[in-house]
Amino acid sequence: MYACAEALAGSVTLAHGSAIFGGLDCAKGWAYLGATTKSALTGDADKPALMAEPSASGTHVEDFAIIAASATTPGSSSIAVLAATWG
């Protein structure tokens, strides 16, 4: 998947073999901006912004700033990235 170099809202879960590339200028023929401007993924409140499932071996994420939303419920936490490794 390719993503524009802009703010993106919502949590994302990756499965096996997923690849997401950010930092692209969607208004100028998908030109690469990632060296100076990343895509910014801000997760949903009380959820990890980016989660890799246990089956997600071989996934690839490039040119993203991944931001955890503030926790809104008592006892919850703000997590930017969670890589699940349980079997």
Helices and strands as residue ranges (DSSP letters): E 2-4, E 7-9, E 12-14, E 19-25, E 31-32, E 39-42, E 50-52, E 60-62, E 64-67, E 81-83
